[in-house]
Amino acid sequence: SLEARLLMPVAMGVLLGRGWHVYSESMTGGSVTGFVFCSLGVLLGVAGAWLPSSRRPELRLQLFWMSCLLKGGLMAIAQLRMSQGQGGQSQGDALAVNSFLSSCLFGAALPHVALKVARQLEAELLMPCALGMLVAETICGNETFPLLQVGVSLFLLVAGMRGLAASGAGAGAAVAAVESKGGRAGRQAHGGEGSGDGAIVKDHEAFFPATVLDSHRYSPHFLMRQRARCLPGRGGAADAAAASVAVCAELVEVDAEDCGPSLVLMLVGRPILVYRPFIPSSDGEGEGAAFPYHFSIFEHDMLGLVERTPGGPHRAVAALRKAGGLPAGAVVIPPHTGIPALWLAARRNQLFFHPLPGAQLAGFSQLQAPCCGSGFFALSQPPGSDVVAAQVLAPSSASGLQGGGLQNAQSQPGFDLHWPLPVAIHVLKKTPHVMATQLEEGMVGLAVSDSVLEAAAPPGEDDNNDPLAEDWSIVRNPPVEFSPPPMPRTQPRFELWIDGAKDLAKLGRYRFTFDTGEHVLSMQWVALPGFPSPSLAVGTGVNIGEDLTCRGRILIFSTRDREPGVLPAIYQRALKWPVTAVGQHGNYFLHSEGFKLFFEKWENSNFNKLAFFDASMCVTAMASIKNFLLLGDLRKGLDFVQWKEENDGNTRTLKRLSRSPPSGFITVLACDFVVCGKSLGLVALDHTGTAHLYQYSPHSDGREGDQLLRSCATFSMGYPCRAALRLQTEAGVQCMFMASGGGELLCLKPIDDTVYRTVATLLGMLATRLPYRCGMNPRAFRHHEGPPALVAPRKNIEDAVLLRLFAFLSTPLQAGVAEKMRLPLLSLLKSTLPCATCQLLNLAPALPAKSAGVGQGGA
């Protein structure tokens, strides 16, 4: 409580203020004898308190509260004698003895005060202490209202009694905890101090500086990692309450190559906890023991909270077996609907988590039957309903693709679960570059390349086959004499593969080979009037030297009424610019030619240009939402453009609304929007692996807004991202999924302001209070170091990986964090953990559920 936290600092301040007042009176009064007696009393008090407390540290706190109690009583006696007005030598002697005893008590309290201040240099201790000292000195020095000094003595009396009562209860509970563990081993396991029988259990605090260690066995300069995952219980009712919320604790074998069984633990108010086994190898610990395994928690990103215990019989873990009886994973079923069941798979002692589709599973078991072969039997229950549907499920498979799982990859292909995401593999034997998908028709377009030898002829186009032969502005021949290299060089030759997504093993039946040196730069499925639907628009570029003109082509392909084989283009056009972006807006075809963006319409067997927009240097990426376009540039950042068409259809304009600040040069590799309700965010991904978040504001503050986009945040992702996809994960929320060059799949999710402030405060506490590798700050790593901006950099993007750590801290640490934030722990977890949960779960289709009977579906 607030009273318990403020009582000790204020009592320390009042005690120091009273002691300073006694010494100042002795010095100003010129009483050398009184000053010597007071100094001697302080030294005796310090010596008398330090010697026994060095063997029993718990005595320091009790001596402090005892000093407060007795000092308050001595002050009351002295004030009573002075108020009666008794004079003479007897009163002077009594006051001298009173000052000497007060000095002894002041010295007895000094060891606790000094160590407390030295170990906890924080404002919550120093500010109340300084305030109490100043107020006590002011009251004791006030001769106009001497009755105010009675309040100081009464405060010390009450504080001493309250402190003695609290320390006595704490010491009794600690001694009982030590005795229940038994002997010296129990004291060492619970962090007891000292070697005597009266050792007290160390009270672990939720907050401590990263450089403070529990012992001196480690050097702060070489400390790699120290994090308390499990803390000892406080005993009594707290342990009984904690045990009452446990749903299950079960051991299960996940893989035959694991060193032991994994531990699945479910607690109310926590995510599903999984502990991986290991056998310690140092000092021979665990050798020959009946149960030699130790466990370490596995941090995952499926953070749905277990909210209540099951209402009836519940099987929490279903072990899976292969045909030979070897373990093949496990499925963890939560005790209630609303959170997904988790499929556990392991390989080479590495664990993989996969959520099952939907959040309605109430039971799951492996099924071996002649009627259906190998499958699964599941029970699903819709939320708020008592009806349970029984289902027979079969593992999903991709025709012609190699996978794994419970089935043999050769006999029945499936998805391999021993990856961060379930995968089905198809070997292309060529290098993929650009891919486009069409969900409605289930079509896939893929641009691949292989290496071929460079031609011996000099670079340039043959005038006889050049459709732009009459364009004199194109430089076709190099200005220097060409000499072939001594060794032939290799260059990529691109091919286009088109096929349906139902059988990806046959991908490449429809193919088209591009010219040598022609690179596929952009690709998009379109449905344009006058063309078969769907059609694939492709933009290419040819760069054969810095002295020659960079060329390009626009090609449109369709497999409608075509036989497998070489697929010719139904439309193509040669350009003297690279085509780096293609797309569709309504019935209009969009494409870029260098730094120009064109809107075209198919009329009279040809594309007619209706509008154009001049960008900065070269358009590298394009995204659209409604009638707004976002264009990424090779060097100049973003352009936010509006497409406007009048009702009469005769006036069409492309107008730049805003652009990124010109002070920073940004090479945009990909760009897109994020949406949260009515808020729109503009995201640019640059070549350094940094995500830039902007916001358009029609009102300007003189520096940004209106003509310049408002810079909201920069976030370092580590690797550059060239592919981005905007998908809706919740009602009114559209996230941005990104694929990085390091093989990572990232997600940028917009959240409201209230949740963001809570998350930012929580991460600030975790970053400053928890130790990390080599003492590095995990939040500082995400800050982008670039040229100075127009305004101070804003921090509106937080790292969910760091937020995920909070879900797996021990309960005392979580409770301490929640207490610091003045929020209930369960409320804090419910508001922050959805931000750290894997957003791919929201894209998974739900299992087919029926009201009654037996159904059949695919998982």
CORQUIGI-V82086 format. One record per backbone hydrogen bond with DSSP energy under -1.0 kcal/mol. CO is the residue of the C=O (numbers start at 1). NH is the residue of the N-H. If there is no record, write none. Layout:
co = {CO/CO}
nh = {NH/NH}
//
This chain:
co = {1/2/3/6/7/8/9/10/11/12/13/14/15/16/17/18/19/20/21/22/23/24/25/26/30/31/32/33/34/35/36/37/38/39/40/41/42/43/44/45/46/47/49/50/52/56/57/58/59/60/61/62/63/64/65/66/67/68/69/70/71/72/73/74/75/76/77/78/79/80/88/89/90/91/92/93/94/95/96/97/98/99/100/101/102/103/104/105/109/110/111/112/113/114/115/116/120/122/122/123/125/126/127/128/129/130/131/132/133/134/135/136/137/139/145/146/147/149/150/151/152/153/154/155/156/157/158/159/160/161/162/163/164/165/166/167/168/169/170/171/172/173/174/175/176/177/178/182/183/184/185/186/187/188/196/200/209/219/235/236/237/238/239/240/245/248/250/252/255/262/263/264/265/266/266/267/270/273/274/275/276/278/282/284/286/294/296/301/306/316/318/320/322/326/329/330/331/332/341/342/343/344/345/347/350/352/354/359/360/363/365/367/369/373/375/376/377/378/379/379/380/382/389/390/391/392/393/394/398/402/408/416/423/425/431/434/436/438/438/442/443/444/445/446/447/448/449/450/452/462/466/468/471/475/489/491/492/493/494/495/496/497/498/499/503/504/506/509/510/511/512/515/519/522/524/526/528/535/536/537/538/539/539/540/541/542/551/552/553/554/555/556/556/557/559/565/571/573/575/578/581/583/585/588/589/590/591/593/594/595/596/597/598/599/599/600/601/606/608/611/613/618/621/623/625/627/628/629/630/631/632/632/633/637/638/639/640/640/641/642/644/646/651/653/655/658/659/666/670/672/674/675/676/679/681/682/683/684/685/685/686/689/690/691/692/693/693/694/695/697/704/705/707/708/710/713/715/720/723/725/727/730/732/733/733/734/735/736/737/738/740/744/746/748/752/753/754/755/756/757/758/759/760/761/762/763/764/765/766/772/773/777/780/782/799/800/805/810/811/812/813/814/815/816/817/818/824/825/826/827/828/829/832/833/838/839/840/853/855}
nh = {5/6/7/10/11/12/13/14/15/16/17/18/19/20/21/22/23/24/25/26/27/28/29/31/32/35/36/37/38/39/40/41/42/43/44/45/46/47/48/49/50/51/53/54/56/59/60/62/63/64/65/66/67/68/69/70/71/72/73/74/75/76/77/78/79/80/81/82/83/84/92/93/94/95/96/97/98/99/100/101/102/103/104/105/106/107/108/109/113/114/115/116/117/118/119/120/122/125/126/127/129/130/131/132/133/134/135/136/137/138/139/140/141/142/148/149/150/153/154/155/156/157/158/159/160/161/162/163/164/165/166/167/168/169/170/171/172/173/174/175/176/177/178/179/180/181/182/186/187/188/189/190/192/191/199/193/212/222/238/240/241/242/243/244/268/266/264/262/258/252/275/250/273/247/248/270/306/265/298/263/296/294/285/287/289/278/276/838/269/333/331/328/325/322/320/344/318/342/356/332/354/330/352/350/347/345/343/338/381/379/377/375/373/369/367/393/365/391/362/363/389/385/380/855/378/857/376/859/401/425/412/423/416/402/449/447/445/442/443/501/438/499/436/497/433/495/431/493/491/465/469/471/474/549/454/452/517/450/514/448/512/446/510/444/506/507/509/565/498/567/496/518/541/539/537/535/531/526/557/524/555/521/522/579/519/551/542/575/540/573/538/570/571/536/562/511/556/554/552/594/592/590/588/585/600/583/598/596/619/615/593/613/591/610/611/589/608/603/601/599/597/634/632/630/628/643/625/641/623/639/620/621/668/633/660/631/657/658/629/655/653/649/646/644/642/640/709/637/685/683/681/734/679/676/674/694/672/692/669/670/689/717/686/715/684/712/713/682/710/706/701/708/659/705/695/693/691/741/739/737/735/733/677/729/730/675/727/748/725/746/743/740/738/736/756/757/758/759/760/761/762/763/764/765/766/767/768/769/770/775/776/781/783/716/803/804/808/814/815/816/817/818/819/820/821/823/828/829/830/831/832/833/835/836/841/842/843/390/392}
//
